[in-house]
């Protein structure tokens, strides 16, 4: 898989989380692959934290 395909896949995975946070998709599309990987890690950590809080409540 080349960088462009990886980037497209990441954008697809992140788009719903990104827009849920009120950010514009064209901003997400303009990110570099490395930035997208960082964002994915942040999104994962965030959704993990959210679900763990829900279990405790």
Secondary structure as GFF3:
##gff-version 3
##sequence-region A 1 57
A	DSSP	alpha_helix	3	20	.	.	.	ID=ss1
A	DSSP	alpha_helix	25	29	.	.	.	ID=ss2
A	DSSP	alpha_helix	33	56	.	.	.	ID=ss3
###
